[in-house]
Amino acid sequence: MRPLFHAVLCFLLAGTALAASKPHVITLGKWTSVKWFSGPDESKAVDLKVRALYVDGRMKEFTFGPPHEVTDRLFVVRRVFRVNDSLPQETAGNPRWSWQPDGWLLVDRASGHVSQASLPEFDPEYSSAIWYRDYAAYCGVSDDGKRLSAVVAQLGRRKPVLKKPLGEVSGEGIAASDCSAPTWQRQPARVTFVTKQDQKVTYSVRGHGVEVVSDNDEEEGTE
């Protein structure tokens, strides 16, 4: 019986090893156009193209926009989800689904794991993250919606490597001119934000920290 027991054990261990090493298949489905009603009163209809994220043939999330390749193993992509917009008196009928944008997903091709990327003060409606390597630069919005900040977040860190005030939000709400998209450059890694007064502020990103770049230093960077 002992030889038979060892043979069965070896077979089970070999099967477990093969199952553990099986590669995962990550795919994005076909584009579908939906309506997203944005703005303070949700009166502005925006056409949004979404597609499903599949892991091993199983749908995990809905996404929109292009993905950003962080490494040959990891990539990030914006998440979008459907929320039931039915009123209490309408619950007897079919659910009324409304599309809403969300934050960013971190996808691991090797493990097949999909998780939410931590981007402090990222507002799904107003913030636009510009990625470089594993850094995301964007205009953050405070919890009360009254203050804007220049934010640089790094994947794997809960606290941002940069958070500097950009100004107050006007009484009419956030406008496109309040928060223009930041720009990156490499060698050395630098990111530039534009304030509401059209003033450019450039930061040098080094590991987990940043420092302000002077006008003389800014000329040395490579686009």
Rosetta blueprint (number, residue, H / E / L):
1 M L
2 R H
3 P H
4 L H
5 F H
6 H H
7 A H
8 V H
9 L H
10 C H
11 F H
12 L H
13 L H
14 A H
15 G H
16 T H
17 A H
18 L H
19 A H
20 A H
21 S L
22 K L
23 P L
24 H L
25 V L
26 I E
27 T E
28 L E
29 G L
30 K L
31 W L
32 T E
33 S E
34 V E
35 K E
36 W E
37 F E
38 S E
39 G L
40 P L
41 D L
42 E L
43 S L
44 K E
45 A E
46 V E
47 D E
48 L E
49 K E
50 V E
51 R E
52 A E
53 L E
54 Y E
55 V E
56 D L
57 G L
58 R E
59 M E
60 K E
61 E E
62 F E
63 T E
64 F E
65 G E
66 P E
67 P E
68 H E
69 E E
70 V L
71 T L
72 D L
73 R L
74 L E
75 F E
76 V E
77 V E
78 R E
79 R E
80 V E
81 F E
82 R E
83 V E
84 N E
85 D L
86 S L
87 L L
88 P H
89 Q H
90 E H
91 T L
92 A L
93 G L
94 N L
95 P L
96 R L
97 W E
98 S E
99 W E
100 Q E
101 P E
102 D E
103 G E
104 W E
105 L E
106 L E
107 V E
108 D E
109 R L
110 A L
111 S L
112 G L
113 H L
114 V E
115 S E
116 Q E
117 A L
118 S L
119 L L
120 P L
121 E L
122 F L
123 D L
124 P L
125 E L
126 Y L
127 S L
128 S L
129 A L
130 I E
131 W E
132 Y E
133 R L
134 D L
135 Y E
136 A E
137 A E
138 Y E
139 C E
140 G E
141 V E
142 S L
143 D L
144 D L
145 G L
146 K L
147 R E
148 L E
149 S E
150 A E
151 V E
152 V E
153 A E
154 Q E
155 L L
156 G L
157 R L
158 R L
159 K L
160 P L
161 V L
162 L E
163 K E
164 K E
165 P E
166 L E
167 G E
168 E E
169 V L
170 S L
171 G L
172 E L
173 G L
174 I L
175 A L
176 A H
177 S H
178 D H
179 C L
180 S L
181 A L
182 P L
183 T E
184 W E
185 Q E
186 R E
187 Q L
188 P L
189 A L
190 R E
191 V E
192 T E
193 F E
194 V E
195 T L
196 K L
197 Q L
198 D L
199 Q L
200 K E
201 V E
202 T E
203 Y E
204 S E
205 V E
206 R E
207 G L
208 H L
209 G E
210 V E
211 E E
212 V E
213 V L
214 S L
215 D H
216 N H
217 D H
218 E H
219 E L
220 E L
221 G L
222 T E
223 E L
